[in-house]
Amino acid sequence: MIHPAQSLRTFIGSKNFEESTRFYQTLGFEVKKINPGFSLVKVSGNLCFYLQDYYQKDWCENCMLFLEVEQLDAYWEAVKILGLPEKFKGVKLSEIKKDDWGREFFLHDPAGNLWHFGEFFD
């Protein structure tokens, strides 16, 4: 039986918890500390994930999250203007790329977690 769901939250690691916290705050996400080394990061509404003070290179560098956004071009410009690669070691921001299903750009956080920001074709 399928039950109504309220949210789905993943856990991601951080190489340096304080730096990752600052990174996500700079990105415009709301970080709510739950315990030392463990925070709820709110993207918007019920779109959240957990950030933890735990790092395993293979795990973080293979972790991917996809965030669907409206107006990808405007979102990319807003992220680019933040200068995240200049402010945080290891952060990489790609250009927008077109694919068969839609368009996206990529952002690696300081621990190597890979974010896909995209929009689907109608």
Disulfide bonds with the S-S distance in Angstrom:
none
